[in-house]
C-alpha cells in the first residue's frame, strides 16, 4: 500500500517536471522562431534613425537608495547615451549613505526650482538639483518611500511622453534607447511598453560608464547567473512577447508610455514586485483594446549580480515573494478568456511554474530519496526524475546560449562559449536546488506579508572594497 502511494507521488513529481520543462521547450521554439523571423533592422527603423532629430522624448527614471558605489558611473553612462532627446531624472530615495553627496560633488549640482506634478502619489520631495552645464540631468531628493514611490515621483517630474524605468546601479549600452524605442516607432498606435535585455556585468571591462569588453564572469556563482539571465530574458521573455503575454519587464530597464502608466495609477505600493505588477495592470487595462507589450532583445542593460550566496539568496527570495504578491492580486484572471493569452496561458504558467512548481520539485527531491531509502521506490524512479531534470535544464540553457550567439554574438571566443556551456551543465548540480530553497523562503515571506528588500552587497564598477548597500 505504502509502495503504491510512493509510486503515485513519484509519478506526480515526474509529471510536474515534464509539464514545466515541456512549457520551457515550447517557449524556446517560439523565441527561436521570433528571432529568425525578426529582421536585424526594419525599413521603418532605418528611416527613423535617418531622421532621429524628431525622435520621441524619453525621461529616464533612476531610483537610487544607498548607491554611492555605482551612482556616478551609472549617471555618466546615462548622459552619454546615443539618443537625441532625453532627460535623466535620478530620484534619491532618502539614502543614508553618500549617494546625494556623490552626485552633487561629481556633477556640480545646485538646488533649483522645478515644477513637480501631483498625478500619482509619493512621499514629499525635499529638494531638486540641476547644473547649467548638465541640462539633461535632474536629481530629486525625497523622503524614503521605496522604489515604487521613487518611480512615482519621477513620473510626476517627467516631461516626456515616454519614460524609461531603470535601476541606478545598472549601465545601459549606448544604443539601448535606440533599440528600445524602435517598437514604439514601428507600431505607435498599439505599443505601450517595451522591455530590454539584462546581462551580468561582472567580469566585463568598464570605461567611462560603458562596457568596452564583454567577458564572462570568472566567479562561478556569477557565471551561472549569466547563463540564467540568458535563459530568462532572451528565451522566455522573447517568447512571451511573441505571444503578447509578456508579464514582466525588469525594473532594471523598461520603456513605457507615460500616459498609460498614469492611467493605471502608476507604480503600486506594498509589493517588492512593482515591475511585474505594473505590466499586469497595463495588460488588464489596455489588453482588451489591442495594445501590445513587447520586448527588444537588442536593447541591453548591464547589472552587477551577487557573488555571495547570502546576497543572492535574499535577492531570489525577494523576487519570488514579489511574484507571489502579484499573483495574489491578479490571480482572479487566471483561465478567464476575456483577458486573452494572459488569462488563458500567462497566469496559468505562473500558477504552475512559480506558485506550485517550486514546492512540488523541492518535495520531490526529498521524498523520492526517502522512499528509496525506505524501500518503497526503486532506484530507477529516483534516477529518472534527476536525469530528466538535469538533461532538460541543460538543453534549455544550451538553447539560450545558442539564441544569444545567433542574435547578439556576445561570445568573442570559442573558449567563452565553452565556459558558458560548462556552466549550463554545472548549474543543475546544486545551484538549481539552492534556488528552490530560496524560492521556498520567498513563499514563507509572502505568507507572513513581509516587506523590505534586505541588504545587498555590491563591489561597484571600480575595483575597491565591497560596500554594504542597504535597501528597504
N, C-alpha and C positions, 0 to 999 in steps of 0.2 A: 504493500500500500504506500509506504513512505517512498519507495523507489519510484513508483508510478508518479507521485506528486513531484518528485525531484526531476523526472523526465519532462513533465509538463512545464515546470518552471524553466528548465533549460531550453525547451523549445520556444517559450515566450521570449526569453532573453535573446536567443539567436534570431528569432523573427524580428524583434525590435531592432537589432543591429542591422539586419538585412534591409529593413524599411528605411532606416536613417541613411545608411550608406548608399542604398539604391537611389534615394532622393538626391544625394550629393552627386551621384554619377549623372543623373538627369540634368542637374544644374551645370555640370561640366560640359556636357554636349551642347546645351543651349548657349552657354558662354562661348564655346568654340565656334558655333555657327554664327553668333553675333559678331565675333571678332573677324571671321573670314569674310563675312558679307560687308562689314563696315569698311568703307574706303579710308585710306590714310587721311584724306582731306577732301571734303565735298566742294563742288564748284561754288556753292554759296559762301562757304567759309573762306575760300581763296579770294573771292570778291570782297568779302568783309575785311580781310586782312589788308587788301589793297587800299581800302577806304577807312582804315582804322581810326582816323581822327573823329569820326562820327560814332564811335563805339559807345554803347550804353555805359553810363557811370556806375561805378561799384564802390560801395563803402565796406571796407574790411573791418570786421569787429573782432578784436583780440582781447578777451578777458584775461586778466593776469592776477594771480594771487600767489605771493611769495615766489616770484620767478626771477630773482636777481641773477641767478646763474646763467640764464639764457636770454633775458629780455632784450638786451642791447643788440646782440647779433640777430635776433629774430626781427626786430623792428627795422634794422638796416636792410635785411633781406627783403622785407615787405616794401620798403621805399624804393628798392632797386628793381621791382618787378617790371617786366616788359608789357605795359598796358598804358594807353594814353590818358585815361580819365578815371582816376580813383583817389580815394582818401583812406587813410589808416586811422582807425579810432581804437586806441588802447584803453581798456577800462581797468584801472587799478582798483580791485575789489577789496579795499581795506587791508592791504598787505601789512604784515607785521615785520617784514624784513626791509631791505633797502631797494625794493623794486622801483618805487616812485623816485627816490633819490638818484638811482642809476639813470633813469630816463631823463630827469631834469638836468643832470650834470652832462650826460653824453650828448644830448641834443639841444642844450642851452635853451630850455623851455622857460616860459614865463606865464604866470597866471593871467587869464584873459576872461572876456565875457563872450559867451556863445549861447544862443537861444536853444534850449533843450525842450522838446515837446513832451506831452504827457499822455500819449496814445495808449501805452501799456505801463503797468505799474512796476516800480522798482524802488529800492532804498535810496535815500537822499544822496545827491551829488554834492561833494564838498567844494570842489574847485575844477576848473577847466584850464589846461595848459596848451599853449601853442608856441611856435617860434617863427619869426618873419622869414628866415632862410629855409624853413621846412614847412611850406604851406600845405603839404598833404597830410601832415601829422597832427592829430588831436589826441590829447590824453585826458581822460576823465578820472578824477579821484573821487571815489564814492564810499559810502559806508558798506561794510561787508554784508552781502546778501546771498552769496553763492553764485555759481556760474550762470544759471538761468536768469537770475536777477541782473547780473552784469550785462548779459546779452540784451536784455530788455532795455537797459539804459542806453546801450549802443544803438538799438533800433530807434529810440526816440531822438538820438543825436544825429543819426544818419541823414544825408541829404541826397542820396542816390536811389534810383528805382530798384537796383539790385544790391543785396547785402551778402557779404561773404563771412560766414562764421568760421572761426578757427581757434586753435589753441595758441597762446602767446609763446609757448615753448616749442613751436614747430617752425619748420622752414618750408616755404613754397619754392618750387622751381621757377625760374624767371618767366617762363611762358605758361605757367599754370593757369592764370586767369584767361589767357587767350584760348586755351583748350576748354576750360570750364564754361566760358560764355558762348562757345560755339553752338550748343543745342538751343540756347535762347534765340540766337540769330537765325538759325535754320528753321525753327518752329516757334516763333514768338507768340503765337496765339494760344498754344497749348502747354508749353513747358513752364512750370512754376518752380522747379528746384532741380539742381544738378549736384551729384556727389562726385568727389575726386578720389584718387587712389592715395593710400597712406603707406609709406615704406619706412623701414627701420634705418635710421641714420648712423647707428653705431658702426664704427669701423670705416666710415667714409671720411674723405679729406674735405674739410670745410675751410673756405677762404672768403672773408668779407661777407659772411652770411649766405654763402652759396655752396652747394655740394659740387666740388670740382672734380672729384674722382670717386666713382662708386666702387666700394669694396664691401664684400660680405663681412658681417661681424666676426671677429675672432673668438669672442666669448661664446661658449657652447649654448648657453641659455638664450642669448640674443640671436644667435644663428637660427635656432629652432623657431623663434618668434618671427624672424624674417621670412622663413618659408611659410609659416602660419598666416602671415599677413597677405602673402601672395594668394593663398587658397581662399581667404576670406574676402579679399577685395576683387582681385582680377577674375576670380571664378564665380563666386556666389553672387556678388553684387551686380556684376555684368549680366548674369543670367536673370536675376530678379528684375533688373531694369528692362531687359528684353521682353519680359512677360508683364511689364507695367505693374509690378507689385514690390518695388524696392521699398523695404520697410525701415532701412537705416541709412542715413547719411552721417558719416562720422563727424563728431563735433570738432575734429581736427581740421576739416576742410569741407565746406559745402557752400553752394551759391543758391540764393533764394530770391524770389520776387518779394520785395518788402511789403507791398500791399497785401499779398497772400498771407504772409506770416502775421501781420497785424490783424487780418480778418479772422484768424483762429485764436486770437488773444495773446500772441507772442509765445515766448517760452514758458512752460509750466513750472511752477514751484513744487516743492515737495517730492521730487524724484531726482535720482542721480542719472536717470536715463532721459534727460531733457532733449537730447538729439533725436533719439528714436521716437519719443513722444510727439515731437513737432511733426515728423514725417507722417506718422499715423494720423494726426489731426488734419494735415493737409490732404491726405488721401480721402478721409471721411467727408471733408467739406467740399473738395473740388473734384474728386474722382468721378462722381456721377455726372459732372459737366464735361467729361472727356479730357481733363487736364492730365499732364504727364509729369512724373518724377523720374529722372533718368540718371545715367552715370557716364562720366567721361574718364576712361582708363588712362588717357594721356596726361590728364591734369594731376600732377604728382605733388604730394606733400610729404616732407620728411619729419619723422619724430623720433625722439630718443626712447628706446624701450628699456625696461628694467633689466638689470644684470644681477639681481639677487632675488632669491626665492621669496623672501618676506614681502618685498615691494610688489613683485609680480602677483603673488597670492592675493594681496589686498586689491590690486587692480582688477584681477579677474573676478573676484567675489563681488566687487562693486559693479562691474559690467553686467554680471548675471542678475544681481539684485535689481539693477535698472530695467533689464529686460522683463523680469517678472512683474515689476511695478507697472510697466506699460501694459503688459498683458492683462493684469488685474483691472486696469482702467478701460481697456478696449476689447477685452476678450468676448464681449457680447456679440460682436460682429462675426465671430467665427461661424463658418458654414452658412452665412447669410448671402444669398445670390445678389442682393441689391448692391453689395459692395464689390462685386466683380471678382477678379483674381485675388484681390487682397482678402476678401472674406472666405472664398472657397479654397484657396491654395496657401496664401501667405500666412494667415493667422493659424490655420491647422498645422502648418510647418513649424511655427513657433511652439505650438502646443506639444507636438511630438518631439522636436529636437531640443527644446530648451526647458519646457515645463516638466515633461515626463521622462524624456530620454536620459538625462544625466543620472537620475535616481535609478532607473532600470539598469543602465550599464554598470553603475558602481555596485549595485546589489548583485548584479550578475557575476562580476569578478569574484566577489567574496563568497556568494552562495554556491557557485559551481565548485570552487575549491573545497568548501566544507562538505558538499555532497560527495565529492570524490573521496575525501578522507574518511567519510563515514561508510563508504562502500555502496552508496545509493546510486552512484553515477559512474560510468566507465570513463577512463582517461580520454577515450576518443571524443566524447561530448565536450569535455573541457578544452581539449586542443582545438576542436572545431571552432569554438567561439573565439579563442585567442588568435588562431591563424586567420580566420575570416576578418576579424577586426584589424589586425596588423596589415594584412595584404591589401584590403580595400583602402585603409588610411594611407598607406604608402603610395598606391596607384593614384589617389586623388591629389596628393602633394606633388607627385611627379607630373601630373597633368597641369597643375597650376604653374610649375616651373616652365613647362613647355609653352603655356599661354604667354607667360612673361617674356620669354625669349622670342616668341612669334611676334609680339606686339611692340615691345619697348627695347628689346635687345640689350638688357642690362648686364649680361654676363660677358665681360670683355675677354675672358679666357676660358678655355676648357676646364681648367682647374677650379674655377669658380662654380661652374655647373656641377662638377663632381662633388664639391663640398656641399652644395645645396641638396644634391641627390642623397648624399650620406645623411644629412640632417633629416631629410624626409623619411628615412628609414628609422633612424635612431629615436626620433620624437615619439614613436609608438611604444617605446620601451621605457616607461616611467613618466615622461613629460605629459603624455595624454592622460594618464591616470591621475597625475597631480592636478591637472585642470579639472577633472571630475570632482576631486575633493574641494577645490576652491569654489566650484560652482555650487556644491552642496552647502558650503559655508555661506555663499551668497543667498541661497534659498532660506537658510535659517535666519539670516539678517532681514530678509524681506518679510518673513513671518513675524519677526519681532518689531517690524516697522522702524528699523534703524535708519538713521540718516547720517550724512557726513561722508567724507572721502578718505580719511586717514592720511598717514604720512607717505610721501613719495620721495625717494632718493634719486637725485639726478646729478650727473657729472657736469652737465652743461656742454657747450660746443667748443670749449677750450680745455686744454689739459689743466689739472689742478685738483685741489681737494674736493671730495664729494660733499656737497651741501645737503642739508635736510630741508626738503620742501614740504611744508605742511599745507594741507588743503581741507576745506570744510564744506 
